Amino acid sequence: MSFITYILIGAILTAIAFMAKERYLSFWAQKSDDYADGPIFDIRERFQGPIVCEGVIYGPTGRVASRFVADFHATWNGNVGTMVEKFHYDSGLVQDRCWTLTLGNDGSIKAEAPDVVGTGQGKQEGNAVLLNYQIKLTDEAGGHVLNATDWMYLMSNGSIMNRSQFRKFGIKVAEMVATMRPKGDAYAGE
C-alpha cells in the first residue's frame, strides 16, 4: 500500500472513532430510561406559573458566548400547556418565545414554537425530560437552522437543571446550561 492509502485509512479510522465516541460515550448516549428511578418530573407540575431561568451559552470553542436571565410563565389545560418565555441577554437583546407543549399519556411530549421548525419530540421519564427539535436562529444571528437536544433534570430541591446542545451538520456549534425554578424561591424546596 502507498503512503497516501495509509493516510486515508488513518483518517477514516479517526473519523469512525470520533463518531463512536460522540454516539456512545457522550451527551448523545443518554436515554430517557437511564433516569427512570428517582423523583418524578411531571412537566405539568414543574412548568406551572411564574418561573425564573438563568443560564450561559457556550460557543463552539467552549468559551461563554452569552449569559441570560429569563422569565417564564406556564399554564396548563389538561395535557396541553403554554409556556411564554422572555429572555434578557447580557448584550441587551430581549427575545420572546411561546411554546405549546402537548403531553401524551405515555410521557411523550410534542413541542411547538414560532422559531421551531416542525414539531419537537420528547419524553418525560423518571426525573428527566428529553426534547429534540430544530430551531431557526434570528436573521441577526445568521438565520441558521440548528438541531437542538435539551435534557432537563429534576434536582432534589425542586429546581430544574437544563443542558442543551445545538448542532449543524452533526457538529456541535453551541451548548447551553441553565437552571429553572419557581419565581420568588430563593432556593426551591425550602
N, C-alpha and C positions, 0 to 999 in steps of 0.2 A: 504494500500500500504506500501511496505517496504521502508526503508531509501534509499536504492540503487535506487529504482524506482523514488523517488523524485529527487535524484541527476541526473539521466539520463534525466528526464523531464526538469529539470532546465538547463542542458547543451544543450539540443535540442532547448529550447526556446531562450537561449542566442545566439546560432548559427543562428537561424532564425532572431532574432532582428539585429544581426550584418550584415547579408546578406541584409536585407531590408534597413538598413541604407546606406550600400555601393551602393545599386541599385537606391534608390530613394532620398537620401539626400547627395550625394557626387559628385565627379568628373564624375562618370559614369552616373549620372542622366541628364546630359546635352544632348540636342538635337539640331541639326542644325537649326531648325526653331525657336529656342529660340533667334537667332541672325539675324533674317530676316530683322530687321529695321537697319537703320544707313548707313554709307558709304559702298559701295560695295567692297568686297575683291575679285578681279579677279586675280587668280594666274598668268595668262599670263602677267599682268601688274606689279604686285608686285614682282614676281620672274623673273626679267629680268636684264641681265647684271651682273656686279660685286656686291656682297652682303657681308657684314661683319656680323658675328654671334658671340655672346658672351653668355656663359651660365655656369650653375653649374648643377652637377648631385648629387642627394641625394641618399644615400644608404637606406637599409630597416629600419634603426634606425632613419632616418630623419636628420642625420648629412651629411654635404657635403663630398662626396666621391671623387669628381673630379671637376676641373674647366677647361674650354676650351675657345679658340678663334678659329674661323673658317673663311675661305674664301670660298665663293660660287661663281659660275658663271653659270647663267642660260640663255638659248636661247630657242626660240620657232619657230616652223614651223607649222603654223595653230594652231591646238589644241593639238599638241604633243610637249612637252618640254623636255629638258635635263638640269639637274642641277648637276654640278660637285662640290663636297664638299671636302675640305681639313681641317681636324681638328688638332689643336695643343693643346694637353693636358698638364696640369701642371706637369705631371710625365715625360714629354719629349716625350711621344708617339705621333706619327703622324699617322693619319688614313685618308684614301681616300674612298670616296663613289661617285657613279654616279647614280642618279635617272633618270628614264624615266617616265614622267608624261603625262597621256592622259586625257584630259578634255572632258567630254560629253556635248552635247548641253543642258542637264538638270542640269548641275552643278556637275554631278558625276565625280569622279576622280579615275583613276586606276594608281597605282604606282608600279614600279619595280626597284629593285637594286640587285646587286650580293649577298648581305648578307640578303636579304628579301626572306623569304620562300613563294613561290607562288606569288600572286599579291595582293598588298594592295588595299583597297577600301576606298573611302572617298566622301566628298561632300563639295562644297563651297556654302554658302548661306548667304546673307547679309554681315556682317562684320566678319564672322568666317569661318574657314576651319577645317574640321574633317578628320583625316586619321587613319585608323586601319590597322595594318599589323603584321606579325610575323617576328622578326629579329633574326638571328643566330649570337651569340657573337663569337668573335675570339677564337681560341683554347687557347690562353694565358688567356682569361677571362672565360674559362671553356667550351666554345662551346655550351652553353645552347641556346635553342630557347625560346624567350620571346614574349608574346603578348603585342604589343605596341598600345597605343591610344595617338595620337597627336591632340591637339587643338591649333589652331593658330588664334589670334585675331588681326585685323587691328586697330591700335591706331589712334587717331585724327591727329597726326603729320606724319603719313605715315609709322612709324615703325611697326613691327610685334612682338607681344609677343607670345611665344610658351611655352605651358605647356604639358608635356608628362608623362605618367605613363607606367611602364613596369611591367608585371605580369607573374608569373609562377604558374600554378595550381590555378589561381584565386587570388593568394596572391601578393600584391604589393611588389616588390623587389627593385625598383628604381623609381625615379622621376627626370625629367629634367625641368628646367626653363631657357629660353633663349630669347634673343632679336635678331631681324634681321633688317637690314636697308641697303639702298644702300651704297656701299663703297665710302668713301670720304665725306659723310654727317656727320658733327659733330652732328647735330640734324636734323633728317629727317623732311622735310616740311618747313624748314626755308629758 
